[in-house]
Amino acid sequence: MQTDRTEAKKQYGFNKLQKRIRRETGKAIQQFSMIEHNDKIMVCLSGGKDSYTLLDTLMYLKRVAPISFDIVAVNLDQKQPGFPEHVLPNYLNSLGVDYEIVEEDTYSIVKDKIPEGKTTCSLCSRLRRGILYKTAKRLGATKIALGHHRDDMIETLFLNMFYGGKLKSMPPKLVSDNGEHVVIRPLAFCREKDIARYSEAMVFPIIPCNLCGSQENLQRKNIKAMLNQWDRQFPGRIESIFTAMQSVTPSHLADSQLFNFDEVRATGLETDEGDTAFDAPSFDQSFVPEDDDEQLMSSIKITHIA
């Protein structure tokens, strides 16, 4: 009897988690007009938890969405020593999804060009990006979907502020650097810890990146550690940061290219965008992150139809 209750509780927790991920993905797709009728979405599948969750969620949305779109999963086999070539084909065949494994020996190029001990991520990323752009063009994909999530976007914001002197993050939707593709990040509203829990529950066949000995950018690692500490110490702070990324007031920053300060004039009229210049700043401390799973089906509606 106790076992039955435990299993029921476990199943309830999983269902809630799955619904949250699906709802947040649907919300991002709708808010940023990521998917249109008759789109062909190329899902970049690395073999990590994020891209598996992305593919799984988009396949579900494809079944329930009020519009029609196609999915093709693409993995780039970079010929890393010991790469388990059978894992992804076996998994994708079991799903019945269209897929393609692209084989390009970028491993040898990176090892040849980058001195021992130096970071390989930058060159590896450039090579991978170019190959995936070519693949998307050949397949006739109208969108390229990446598995970056909310925490990736927040980390990138702080990386750019701390190390690049820019107020810049990962956009949920953008045009590729070669100008030929639209790139989308449907997991933009999803939390990494939710994705990690979901991946574990789904028993996705995770393939680690061993090209550089699981090398990780030290700066990003430090930012991640800082944000994780904030999340433990100050519940709601990460949610507040992400909400701030969606609520920008250009007139209250200091970029004269973003806002025309030359045109600032006293009008004699009150405005919500005005500043209480002589008062100490005050903040609403009542921020509560949205977590209403009952809103699932109303959020998962891809309504932008060409």
C-alpha positions as CSV (number, residue, x, y, z in Angstrom):
1,M,0.0,0.0,0.0
2,Q,2.8,2.4,0.9
3,T,4.6,1.5,-2.3
4,D,1.4,2.4,-4.3
5,R,1.2,5.8,-2.6
6,T,4.9,6.5,-3.2
7,E,4.5,5.6,-6.9
8,A,1.4,7.7,-7.2
9,K,3.2,10.7,-5.6
10,K,6.2,10.2,-7.9
11,Q,3.9,10.0,-11.0
12,Y,2.1,13.1,-9.9
13,G,5.4,15.0,-9.5
14,F,6.5,13.9,-13.0
15,N,3.2,14.9,-14.6
16,K,3.4,18.3,-13.1
17,L,7.0,18.7,-14.2
18,Q,6.2,17.6,-17.8
19,K,3.2,20.0,-18.0
20,R,5.3,22.9,-16.8
21,I,8.0,22.3,-19.4
22,R,5.4,21.9,-22.1
23,R,3.5,25.0,-21.0
24,E,6.6,27.2,-20.8
25,T,7.8,26.0,-24.2
26,G,4.4,26.7,-25.7
27,K,4.4,30.2,-24.1
28,A,7.8,31.0,-25.6
29,I,6.8,29.8,-29.0
30,Q,3.6,31.9,-28.9
31,Q,5.2,35.0,-27.4
32,F,8.0,35.2,-29.9
33,S,6.2,33.8,-32.9
34,M,8.8,31.0,-33.2
35,I,6.8,28.5,-35.3
36,E,4.5,29.2,-38.3
37,H,2.2,27.0,-40.4
38,N,4.1,24.6,-42.6
39,D,7.5,25.3,-41.0
40,K,10.2,22.7,-41.1
41,I,12.0,22.7,-37.8
42,M,15.6,21.4,-37.7
43,V,16.2,20.4,-34.1
44,C,19.9,20.3,-33.3
45,L,20.4,17.2,-31.2
46,S,23.7,17.1,-29.3
47,G,22.9,14.1,-27.1
48,G,22.7,16.3,-24.0
49,K,19.7,16.8,-21.6
50,D,18.6,20.1,-23.1
51,S,18.3,19.0,-26.8
52,Y,16.6,15.7,-25.8
53,T,14.0,17.7,-23.8
54,L,13.6,20.1,-26.7
55,L,13.0,17.3,-29.2
56,D,10.6,15.5,-26.9
57,T,8.6,18.7,-26.2
58,L,8.4,19.8,-29.8
59,M,7.2,16.3,-30.9
60,Y,4.4,16.7,-28.3
61,L,3.5,20.2,-29.5
62,K,3.4,18.9,-33.1
63,R,0.7,16.5,-32.1
64,V,-1.5,19.0,-30.3
65,A,-0.8,22.3,-32.1
66,P,-3.6,23.9,-34.2
67,I,-1.2,24.3,-37.1
68,S,1.0,21.9,-39.1
69,F,4.8,21.8,-39.0
70,D,7.5,19.2,-39.5
71,I,10.4,18.2,-37.4
72,V,13.8,16.8,-38.5
73,A,16.4,16.0,-35.8
74,V,20.0,16.6,-36.8
75,N,23.1,15.4,-35.0
76,L,26.6,16.4,-35.9
77,D,29.0,13.5,-35.4
78,Q,32.3,15.3,-35.0
79,K,34.3,12.0,-35.0
80,Q,35.4,12.3,-31.4
81,P,37.3,9.2,-30.2
82,G,35.0,6.8,-28.5
83,F,31.8,8.5,-29.7
84,P,29.0,6.0,-29.4
85,E,27.6,6.2,-32.9
86,H,24.8,3.8,-32.3
87,V,23.1,5.6,-29.5
88,L,21.3,8.4,-31.3
89,P,20.2,6.4,-34.4
90,N,18.7,3.7,-32.1
91,Y,16.9,6.3,-30.0
92,L,15.6,8.3,-32.9
93,N,14.4,5.2,-34.7
94,S,12.5,4.2,-31.6
95,L,10.7,7.6,-31.8
96,G,9.9,7.3,-35.4
97,V,11.1,10.9,-36.1
98,D,12.8,12.0,-39.2
99,Y,16.5,12.5,-38.6
100,E,20.0,12.8,-40.1
101,I,23.4,12.2,-38.7
102,V,25.9,14.5,-40.3
103,E,29.5,13.2,-40.2
104,E,32.3,15.8,-40.2
105,D,35.7,15.3,-38.6
106,T,35.9,18.6,-36.8
107,Y,37.7,16.9,-33.9
108,S,41.0,16.5,-35.9
109,I,40.8,20.2,-37.1
110,V,40.3,21.5,-33.6
111,K,43.1,19.3,-32.2
112,D,45.4,20.4,-35.0
113,K,44.7,24.2,-34.7
114,I,44.4,24.7,-30.9
115,P,47.5,24.2,-28.7
116,E,47.4,21.7,-25.9
117,G,45.7,23.1,-22.8
118,K,43.9,26.0,-24.6
119,T,40.2,26.3,-24.9
120,T,38.8,24.5,-27.9
121,C,35.1,25.7,-27.5
122,S,35.3,28.7,-29.7
123,L,36.7,27.0,-32.8
124,C,34.6,23.9,-32.3
125,S,31.5,26.1,-32.1
126,R,32.3,28.0,-35.3
127,L,32.9,24.8,-37.2
128,R,29.8,23.2,-35.9
129,R,27.7,26.3,-36.6
130,G,28.8,26.5,-40.3
131,I,28.1,22.8,-40.9
132,L,24.6,23.0,-39.3
133,Y,23.8,26.1,-41.4
134,K,24.7,24.2,-44.6
135,T,22.7,21.2,-43.4
136,A,19.6,23.4,-42.7
137,K,19.8,24.9,-46.2
138,R,20.2,21.5,-47.8
139,L,17.2,20.1,-45.9
140,G,15.0,23.1,-46.6
141,A,14.5,23.9,-42.9
142,T,12.7,27.1,-42.2
143,K,13.8,27.3,-38.6
144,I,16.8,26.0,-36.6
145,A,15.9,25.0,-33.0
146,L,18.5,25.1,-30.3
147,G,18.2,23.7,-26.7
148,H,19.3,26.8,-24.8
149,H,17.2,27.5,-21.7
150,R,16.4,30.3,-19.3
151,D,19.6,29.8,-17.2
152,D,21.8,29.9,-20.3
153,M,20.3,33.2,-21.2
154,I,20.8,34.6,-17.7
155,E,24.4,33.4,-17.5
156,T,25.1,35.0,-20.9
157,L,23.7,38.3,-19.7
158,F,26.1,38.3,-16.7
159,L,29.0,37.1,-18.8
160,N,28.5,40.0,-21.2
161,M,28.2,42.5,-18.4
162,F,31.1,41.3,-16.3
163,Y,33.6,40.4,-19.1
164,G,32.3,42.1,-22.2
165,G,30.9,45.4,-21.0
166,K,27.6,44.9,-22.8
167,L,24.0,44.5,-21.8
168,K,23.3,41.6,-24.0
169,S,22.1,38.0,-23.7
170,M,20.8,35.1,-25.9
171,P,17.7,36.2,-27.8
172,P,14.8,33.7,-28.0
173,K,14.7,34.2,-31.8
174,L,17.3,35.7,-34.1
175,V,18.6,35.7,-37.7
176,S,21.8,33.6,-38.1
177,D,25.1,35.4,-38.5
178,N,25.2,34.5,-42.2
179,G,21.7,36.1,-42.6
180,E,20.2,32.9,-44.1
181,H,18.3,31.3,-41.2
182,V,16.0,32.0,-38.4
183,V,17.2,30.4,-35.1
184,I,14.8,29.8,-32.3
185,R,15.2,28.8,-28.6
186,P,11.9,27.2,-27.6
187,L,13.1,26.3,-24.1
188,A,13.8,30.0,-23.3
189,F,11.4,30.0,-20.4
190,C,12.4,26.6,-19.0
191,R,14.6,26.2,-15.9
192,E,17.7,24.1,-16.2
193,K,16.9,22.2,-12.9
194,D,13.5,21.3,-14.4
195,I,15.2,20.0,-17.6
196,A,17.7,18.0,-15.6
197,R,15.0,16.4,-13.5
198,Y,12.9,15.7,-16.6
199,S,15.9,14.2,-18.5
200,E,16.6,11.9,-15.6
201,A,13.0,10.8,-15.3
202,M,12.8,10.1,-19.1
203,V,16.1,8.2,-19.0
204,F,17.4,10.0,-22.1
205,P,20.6,8.3,-23.5
206,I,22.9,11.2,-22.6
207,I,26.2,11.5,-24.6
208,P,28.8,13.7,-22.9
209,C,31.1,16.0,-24.9
210,N,34.6,14.6,-24.5
211,L,36.3,16.6,-27.3
212,C,38.2,18.7,-24.7
213,G,37.9,16.4,-21.7
214,S,34.6,18.0,-20.6
215,Q,36.4,21.3,-20.7
216,E,34.2,24.2,-19.5
217,N,34.6,27.9,-19.9
218,L,35.9,29.1,-16.5
219,Q,34.1,32.4,-16.7
220,R,30.7,30.7,-17.4
221,K,31.4,28.2,-14.6
222,N,31.9,31.1,-12.2
223,I,28.8,32.8,-13.3
224,K,26.8,29.6,-12.9
225,A,28.2,29.1,-9.4
226,M,27.2,32.7,-8.5
227,L,23.6,32.3,-9.8
228,N,23.2,28.9,-8.1
229,Q,24.3,30.4,-4.8
230,W,21.8,33.3,-5.3
231,D,19.1,30.8,-6.1
232,R,19.7,28.9,-2.8
233,Q,20.2,32.0,-0.7
234,F,17.5,34.3,-2.2
235,P,14.6,32.3,-3.6
236,G,12.9,34.2,-6.5
237,R,16.0,36.3,-7.4
238,I,16.7,34.4,-10.6
239,E,13.1,34.6,-11.7
240,S,13.2,38.4,-11.0
241,I,16.3,38.7,-13.1
242,F,14.7,36.9,-16.0
243,T,11.5,39.0,-15.7
244,A,13.8,42.1,-15.9
245,M,15.2,40.9,-19.2
246,Q,11.7,41.0,-20.5
247,S,10.9,44.5,-19.1
248,V,13.5,47.0,-20.4
249,T,13.2,50.8,-20.1
250,P,15.6,52.2,-22.6
251,S,15.2,55.8,-21.3
252,H,16.5,54.7,-17.9
253,L,19.7,53.2,-19.2
254,A,22.6,55.1,-20.7
255,D,22.9,54.1,-24.4
256,S,22.4,57.2,-26.5
257,Q,22.0,54.9,-29.6
258,L,19.1,53.1,-28.0
259,F,17.4,56.2,-26.7
260,N,17.4,59.7,-28.1
261,F,18.4,61.8,-25.0
262,D,18.7,64.9,-27.3
263,E,14.9,65.0,-27.5
264,V,14.3,64.9,-23.7
265,R,12.3,68.0,-22.8
266,A,10.1,68.9,-19.9
267,T,6.5,68.7,-21.0
268,G,4.7,69.7,-17.8
269,L,2.8,66.3,-17.9
270,E,3.2,63.4,-15.6
271,T,4.4,60.1,-17.1
272,D,4.9,56.6,-15.9
273,E,8.3,56.6,-17.6
274,G,9.4,59.6,-15.5
275,D,12.0,59.4,-12.7
276,T,11.6,60.4,-9.1
277,A,15.1,61.9,-9.4
278,F,15.5,63.1,-5.8
279,D,14.1,60.0,-4.1
280,A,16.0,56.9,-3.1
281,P,15.0,54.0,-5.4
282,S,12.4,51.6,-4.0
283,F,11.5,48.2,-5.3
284,D,8.5,45.9,-5.1
285,Q,9.6,42.9,-2.9
286,S,6.4,40.9,-3.6
287,F,7.6,39.2,-6.8
288,V,6.3,35.7,-7.0
289,P,7.3,33.4,-10.0
290,E,4.4,32.2,-12.0
291,D,3.8,28.4,-11.5
292,D,0.2,27.7,-12.5
293,D,0.1,24.4,-14.2
294,E,-3.7,24.7,-14.8
295,Q,-2.9,27.2,-17.5
296,L,-1.1,24.6,-19.7
297,M,-3.5,24.1,-22.6
298,S,-4.3,27.8,-22.9
299,S,-0.6,28.6,-23.2
300,I,0.3,25.9,-25.7
301,K,-1.3,27.5,-28.7
302,I,0.8,28.3,-31.7
303,T,-1.5,30.8,-33.4
304,H,0.8,32.6,-35.8
305,I,-0.3,31.2,-39.2
306,A,1.2,32.4,-42.5
